[in-house]
Amino acid sequence: MRPQHRHDKNQHDEAAHAAMLSLSWPTQSWFPPLVDSDSPLPWPSMELTEIASGKFFRHLPRPIGAAAAPPFRVRFETIDLVDARTGHHAAPHNHPHYEIFVIDAGTYLAAINDVAITATPGQVVVIKAGDLHTDFCPDPVRFRVLRLRVEPGPDSKRSAALFAEGAAPVTQVIADHDRALANLADRLVEEAASYHRFAAEMLDLLAAEFVWTLLRRLPIERLAAPLADTMQARGFASELQRVFELHVGDNLGLRELAQAMGLSERTLTARCRSQLADSPTRLFVRHKMEQARILLAQTDLPIKELSAHFGYENPYHFSTVYKRVHGVAPTTHR
């Protein structure tokens, strides 16, 4: 009977903790409802190609040039829910990792490296690793504060730099009018309070999504130099992939590809070789043949129709190119 008693006690403790959490973070705020005049950005329309009668298709591959692993790892530490009805103050301090404040209501006043900043709902504040940070909010304020590590850093006790050195603290206040970051904070709170066996892994994934969502809102020059260089290279690869997708049914040579990219033939070739380890035309052919492989597996379209879809007038030529890229005839993947 004793094991059953411990099980019941654990369930009681979890229920009590959940009740305490709901009391400390009221679902109905004492602040008036916020009205955001900016509506969320619409999802981009997805154009599908009719590849057979009644069947529409679009293949979205992993971006070319993307590394097998991200340039850093994000590790969730904590998330605090602060409902300061009589104001909030914190003495000057710094942290070896990141603090990110998601402002939910009221006005958040602070100093970052002795420079005053202000943030309101629809904004987040990033406190970088090593920043000197002070809070001085005389009026009611409500926020979540996410603490996370970015690894590997310069040493085991400090997070990696994500932002350019010397930027003005005001640039660490970042708009969140579409509430993408606030919504991710909601999910982090929910996951942290779940105490699920997979919670740690989910929290790390959500924290990483939070960081990448935040970073993609910033101009490239506001990122730390190594990260900015990586993202610049990714930008070139993404644009090249977009051109490939737009012209998947065309036979573009080096000159036409360079014109579509707005680059000289020499520059396009040099960047493709240095960043993607191949020539522009071979990369284009590989893009086509990967799409062809997917369509062979997904449809029963004749080889003649597939070859025409990818801009090859002669099915034999298409099959020859396919075998050169994949090492087998197209019918092998049917």
Contacts in CASP RR format, 6 or more apart in sequence:
PFRMAT RR
TARGET T0000
AUTHOR 0000-0000-0000
METHOD contacts of the structure
MODEL  1
MRPQHRHDKNQHDEAAHAAMLSLSWPTQSWFPPLVDSDSPLPWPSMELTE
IASGKFFRHLPRPIGAAAAPPFRVRFETIDLVDARTGHHAAPHNHPHYEI
FVIDAGTYLAAINDVAITATPGQVVVIKAGDLHTDFCPDPVRFRVLRLRV
EPGPDSKRSAALFAEGAAPVTQVIADHDRALANLADRLVEEAASYHRFAA
EMLDLLAAEFVWTLLRRLPIERLAAPLADTMQARGFASELQRVFELHVGD
NLGLRELAQAMGLSERTLTARCRSQLADSPTRLFVRHKMEQARILLAQTD
LPIKELSAHFGYENPYHFSTVYKRVHGVAPTTHR
14 195 0 8 1.000
18 193 0 8 1.000
21 193 0 8 1.000
24 81 0 8 1.000
24 83 0 8 1.000
25 81 0 8 1.000
25 83 0 8 1.000
25 189 0 8 1.000
26 83 0 8 1.000
29 104 0 8 1.000
29 105 0 8 1.000
29 142 0 8 1.000
30 85 0 8 1.000
30 140 0 8 1.000
31 105 0 8 1.000
31 106 0 8 1.000
31 140 0 8 1.000
31 142 0 8 1.000
34 105 0 8 1.000
34 121 0 8 1.000
36 122 0 8 1.000
36 177 0 8 1.000
36 179 0 8 1.000
38 177 0 8 1.000
38 178 0 8 1.000
40 178 0 8 1.000
40 179 0 8 1.000
41 178 0 8 1.000
46 58 0 8 1.000
47 58 0 8 1.000
48 56 0 8 1.000
48 57 0 8 1.000
48 58 0 8 1.000
49 56 0 8 1.000
49 57 0 8 1.000
49 58 0 8 1.000
50 56 0 8 1.000
51 57 0 8 1.000
51 295 0 8 1.000
51 298 0 8 1.000
51 299 0 8 1.000
51 301 0 8 1.000
51 309 0 8 1.000
52 299 0 8 1.000
52 300 0 8 1.000
52 301 0 8 1.000
55 299 0 8 1.000
57 295 0 8 1.000
57 298 0 8 1.000
57 299 0 8 1.000
59 291 0 8 1.000
59 294 0 8 1.000
59 295 0 8 1.000
61 241 0 8 1.000
61 290 0 8 1.000
63 234 0 8 1.000
63 237 0 8 1.000
63 238 0 8 1.000
63 241 0 8 1.000
64 237 0 8 1.000
64 240 0 8 1.000
64 241 0 8 1.000
64 276 0 8 1.000
64 283 0 8 1.000
64 287 0 8 1.000
65 233 0 8 1.000
65 234 0 8 1.000
65 237 0 8 1.000
65 275 0 8 1.000
65 276 0 8 1.000
66 234 0 8 1.000
66 237 0 8 1.000
70 208 0 8 1.000
71 226 0 8 1.000
71 227 0 8 1.000
71 230 0 8 1.000
72 150 0 8 1.000
72 151 0 8 1.000
72 152 0 8 1.000
72 160 0 8 1.000
72 162 0 8 1.000
72 227 0 8 1.000
73 150 0 8 1.000
73 151 0 8 1.000
73 152 0 8 1.000
73 204 0 8 1.000
73 208 0 8 1.000
74 148 0 8 1.000
74 149 0 8 1.000
74 150 0 8 1.000
74 151 0 8 1.000
74 204 0 8 1.000
74 207 0 8 1.000
74 208 0 8 1.000
74 210 0 8 1.000
74 211 0 8 1.000
75 148 0 8 1.000
75 149 0 8 1.000
75 150 0 8 1.000
75 151 0 8 1.000
75 204 0 8 1.000
75 207 0 8 1.000
76 146 0 8 1.000
76 148 0 8 1.000
76 188 0 8 1.000
76 192 0 8 1.000
76 200 0 8 1.000
76 203 0 8 1.000
76 204 0 8 1.000
76 206 0 8 1.000
76 207 0 8 1.000
77 97 0 8 1.000
77 147 0 8 1.000
77 148 0 8 1.000
77 149 0 8 1.000
78 146 0 8 1.000
78 147 0 8 1.000
78 192 0 8 1.000
79 144 0 8 1.000
79 145 0 8 1.000
79 146 0 8 1.000
79 147 0 8 1.000
79 185 0 8 1.000
79 188 0 8 1.000
79 189 0 8 1.000
79 192 0 8 1.000
80 144 0 8 1.000
80 145 0 8 1.000
80 147 0 8 1.000
81 144 0 8 1.000
81 189 0 8 1.000
82 88 0 8 1.000
82 141 0 8 1.000
82 142 0 8 1.000
82 143 0 8 1.000
82 144 0 8 1.000
82 145 0 8 1.000
83 142 0 8 1.000
84 137 0 8 1.000
84 140 0 8 1.000
84 141 0 8 1.000
84 142 0 8 1.000
85 140 0 8 1.000
86 140 0 8 1.000
87 137 0 8 1.000
87 138 0 8 1.000
87 139 0 8 1.000
87 140 0 8 1.000
87 141 0 8 1.000
88 135 0 8 1.000
88 137 0 8 1.000
88 141 0 8 1.000
89 135 0 8 1.000
89 136 0 8 1.000
89 137 0 8 1.000
90 133 0 8 1.000
90 134 0 8 1.000
90 135 0 8 1.000
91 134 0 8 1.000
92 111 0 8 1.000
92 132 0 8 1.000
92 133 0 8 1.000
92 134 0 8 1.000
93 132 0 8 1.000
93 133 0 8 1.000
93 134 0 8 1.000
94 130 0 8 1.000
94 131 0 8 1.000
94 132 0 8 1.000
94 133 0 8 1.000
95 127 0 8 1.000
95 129 0 8 1.000
95 130 0 8 1.000
95 131 0 8 1.000
95 133 0 8 1.000
95 147 0 8 1.000
96 129 0 8 1.000
96 130 0 8 1.000
96 157 0 8 1.000
96 158 0 8 1.000
96 159 0 8 1.000
97 129 0 8 1.000
97 147 0 8 1.000
97 148 0 8 1.000
97 149 0 8 1.000
97 150 0 8 1.000
97 158 0 8 1.000
97 159 0 8 1.000
98 126 0 8 1.000
98 127 0 8 1.000
98 128 0 8 1.000
98 129 0 8 1.000
98 146 0 8 1.000
98 147 0 8 1.000
98 148 0 8 1.000
98 149 0 8 1.000
98 150 0 8 1.000
98 159 0 8 1.000
98 162 0 8 1.000
99 126 0 8 1.000
99 127 0 8 1.000
99 133 0 8 1.000
99 145 0 8 1.000
99 146 0 8 1.000
99 147 0 8 1.000
100 124 0 8 1.000
100 125 0 8 1.000
100 126 0 8 1.000
100 127 0 8 1.000
100 145 0 8 1.000
100 146 0 8 1.000
100 147 0 8 1.000
100 148 0 8 1.000
100 210 0 8 1.000
100 214 0 8 1.000
101 108 0 8 1.000
101 110 0 8 1.000
101 119 0 8 1.000
101 124 0 8 1.000
101 125 0 8 1.000
101 127 0 8 1.000
101 143 0 8 1.000
101 144 0 8 1.000
101 145 0 8 1.000
102 124 0 8 1.000
102 143 0 8 1.000
102 144 0 8 1.000
102 145 0 8 1.000
102 146 0 8 1.000
102 176 0 8 1.000
102 181 0 8 1.000
102 182 0 8 1.000
102 185 0 8 1.000
103 119 0 8 1.000
103 120 0 8 1.000
103 121 0 8 1.000
103 122 0 8 1.000
103 123 0 8 1.000
103 124 0 8 1.000
103 125 0 8 1.000
103 141 0 8 1.000
103 142 0 8 1.000
103 143 0 8 1.000
104 121 0 8 1.000
104 142 0 8 1.000
104 143 0 8 1.000
104 144 0 8 1.000
104 182 0 8 1.000
105 121 0 8 1.000
105 140 0 8 1.000
105 141 0 8 1.000
105 142 0 8 1.000
106 120 0 8 1.000
106 121 0 8 1.000
106 139 0 8 1.000
106 140 0 8 1.000
106 141 0 8 1.000
106 142 0 8 1.000
107 118 0 8 1.000
107 119 0 8 1.000
107 120 0 8 1.000
107 137 0 8 1.000
107 139 0 8 1.000
107 141 0 8 1.000
108 118 0 8 1.000
108 119 0 8 1.000
108 120 0 8 1.000
108 125 0 8 1.000
108 135 0 8 1.000
108 137 0 8 1.000
108 141 0 8 1.000
108 143 0 8 1.000
109 116 0 8 1.000
109 117 0 8 1.000
109 118 0 8 1.000
109 135 0 8 1.000
109 136 0 8 1.000
109 137 0 8 1.000
109 138 0 8 1.000
110 116 0 8 1.000
110 117 0 8 1.000
110 119 0 8 1.000
110 125 0 8 1.000
110 133 0 8 1.000
110 134 0 8 1.000
110 135 0 8 1.000
110 136 0 8 1.000
110 137 0 8 1.000
111 117 0 8 1.000
111 132 0 8 1.000
111 133 0 8 1.000
111 134 0 8 1.000
111 136 0 8 1.000
111 169 0 8 1.000
112 125 0 8 1.000
112 127 0 8 1.000
112 131 0 8 1.000
112 132 0 8 1.000
112 133 0 8 1.000
112 169 0 8 1.000
112 172 0 8 1.000
113 131 0 8 1.000
113 132 0 8 1.000
113 169 0 8 1.000
114 132 0 8 1.000
115 168 0 8 1.000
115 169 0 8 1.000
115 170 0 8 1.000
117 125 0 8 1.000
117 169 0 8 1.000
117 170 0 8 1.000
117 172 0 8 1.000
117 173 0 8 1.000
118 173 0 8 1.000
119 125 0 8 1.000
119 173 0 8 1.000
122 175 0 8 1.000
122 176 0 8 1.000
122 177 0 8 1.000
122 179 0 8 1.000
122 182 0 8 1.000
123 173 0 8 1.000
123 174 0 8 1.000
123 175 0 8 1.000
123 176 0 8 1.000
124 173 0 8 1.000
124 174 0 8 1.000
124 176 0 8 1.000
124 181 0 8 1.000
124 182 0 8 1.000
124 214 0 8 1.000
125 172 0 8 1.000
125 173 0 8 1.000
125 174 0 8 1.000
126 163 0 8 1.000
126 172 0 8 1.000
126 174 0 8 1.000
126 214 0 8 1.000
127 133 0 8 1.000
127 172 0 8 1.000
128 161 0 8 1.000
128 162 0 8 1.000
128 163 0 8 1.000
128 172 0 8 1.000
129 150 0 8 1.000
129 158 0 8 1.000
129 159 0 8 1.000
129 160 0 8 1.000
129 161 0 8 1.000
130 158 0 8 1.000
131 169 0 8 1.000
144 185 0 8 1.000
144 188 0 8 1.000
144 189 0 8 1.000
146 185 0 8 1.000
146 188 0 8 1.000
146 207 0 8 1.000
146 210 0 8 1.000
148 159 0 8 1.000
148 207 0 8 1.000
148 210 0 8 1.000
148 211 0 8 1.000
149 159 0 8 1.000
150 159 0 8 1.000
150 160 0 8 1.000
150 162 0 8 1.000
150 211 0 8 1.000
151 159 0 8 1.000
151 160 0 8 1.000
152 160 0 8 1.000
153 159 0 8 1.000
153 160 0 8 1.000
153 161 0 8 1.000
154 160 0 8 1.000
160 224 0 8 1.000
161 224 0 8 1.000
162 211 0 8 1.000
162 215 0 8 1.000
162 223 0 8 1.000
162 224 0 8 1.000
162 227 0 8 1.000
163 172 0 8 1.000
163 218 0 8 1.000
163 222 0 8 1.000
163 223 0 8 1.000
163 224 0 8 1.000
164 221 0 8 1.000
164 222 0 8 1.000
164 223 0 8 1.000
164 224 0 8 1.000
164 225 0 8 1.000
164 228 0 8 1.000
165 224 0 8 1.000
167 222 0 8 1.000
171 222 0 8 1.000
174 181 0 8 1.000
174 214 0 8 1.000
174 217 0 8 1.000
174 218 0 8 1.000
175 217 0 8 1.000
176 182 0 8 1.000
180 213 0 8 1.000
181 210 0 8 1.000
181 213 0 8 1.000
181 214 0 8 1.000
184 206 0 8 1.000
184 209 0 8 1.000
184 210 0 8 1.000
184 213 0 8 1.000
185 210 0 8 1.000
187 206 0 8 1.000
188 203 0 8 1.000
188 206 0 8 1.000
188 207 0 8 1.000
188 210 0 8 1.000
191 199 0 8 1.000
191 202 0 8 1.000
191 203 0 8 1.000
191 206 0 8 1.000
192 199 0 8 1.000
192 203 0 8 1.000
196 202 0 8 1.000
215 223 0 8 1.000
215 227 0 8 1.000
220 228 0 8 1.000
220 231 0 8 1.000
220 232 0 8 1.000
221 228 0 8 1.000
223 231 0 8 1.000
233 275 0 8 1.000
236 271 0 8 1.000
236 275 0 8 1.000
237 275 0 8 1.000
237 276 0 8 1.000
239 261 0 8 1.000
240 261 0 8 1.000
240 272 0 8 1.000
240 276 0 8 1.000
240 280 0 8 1.000
240 283 0 8 1.000
241 287 0 8 1.000
243 257 0 8 1.000
243 260 0 8 1.000
243 261 0 8 1.000
244 283 0 8 1.000
244 284 0 8 1.000
244 287 0 8 1.000
244 288 0 8 1.000
245 287 0 8 1.000
246 260 0 8 1.000
247 256 0 8 1.000
247 260 0 8 1.000
247 284 0 8 1.000
248 287 0 8 1.000
248 288 0 8 1.000
248 291 0 8 1.000
248 310 0 8 1.000
249 288 0 8 1.000
249 309 0 8 1.000
249 310 0 8 1.000
249 311 0 8 1.000
250 256 0 8 1.000
250 311 0 8 1.000
251 311 0 8 1.000
251 312 0 8 1.000
252 260 0 8 1.000
252 284 0 8 1.000
253 281 0 8 1.000
253 284 0 8 1.000
254 265 0 8 1.000
254 268 0 8 1.000
254 269 0 8 1.000
254 279 0 8 1.000
254 280 0 8 1.000
254 281 0 8 1.000
255 265 0 8 1.000
257 268 0 8 1.000
257 280 0 8 1.000
257 281 0 8 1.000
257 284 0 8 1.000
258 264 0 8 1.000
258 265 0 8 1.000
258 267 0 8 1.000
258 268 0 8 1.000
258 280 0 8 1.000
261 268 0 8 1.000
263 271 0 8 1.000
268 280 0 8 1.000
269 279 0 8 1.000
269 280 0 8 1.000
272 278 0 8 1.000
272 279 0 8 1.000
272 280 0 8 1.000
272 283 0 8 1.000
273 279 0 8 1.000
276 283 0 8 1.000
278 286 0 8 1.000
285 321 0 8 1.000
285 325 0 8 1.000
286 325 0 8 1.000
288 310 0 8 1.000
289 321 0 8 1.000
289 322 0 8 1.000
289 325 0 8 1.000
289 326 0 8 1.000
291 310 0 8 1.000
292 306 0 8 1.000
292 310 0 8 1.000
292 318 0 8 1.000
292 322 0 8 1.000
292 330 0 8 1.000
293 322 0 8 1.000
293 326 0 8 1.000
293 333 0 8 1.000
295 301 0 8 1.000
295 306 0 8 1.000
295 309 0 8 1.000
296 306 0 8 1.000
296 330 0 8 1.000
296 333 0 8 1.000
296 334 0 8 1.000
297 333 0 8 1.000
297 334 0 8 1.000
300 334 0 8 1.000
301 309 0 8 1.000
303 315 0 8 1.000
303 318 0 8 1.000
303 319 0 8 1.000
303 330 0 8 1.000
303 331 0 8 1.000
304 315 0 8 1.000
306 318 0 8 1.000
306 330 0 8 1.000
307 313 0 8 1.000
307 314 0 8 1.000
307 315 0 8 1.000
307 317 0 8 1.000
307 318 0 8 1.000
307 319 0 8 1.000
310 318 0 8 1.000
312 318 0 8 1.000
312 321 0 8 1.000
318 330 0 8 1.000
319 329 0 8 1.000
319 330 0 8 1.000
322 329 0 8 1.000
322 330 0 8 1.000
323 329 0 8 1.000
323 330 0 8 1.000
326 332 0 8 1.000
326 333 0 8 1.000
END
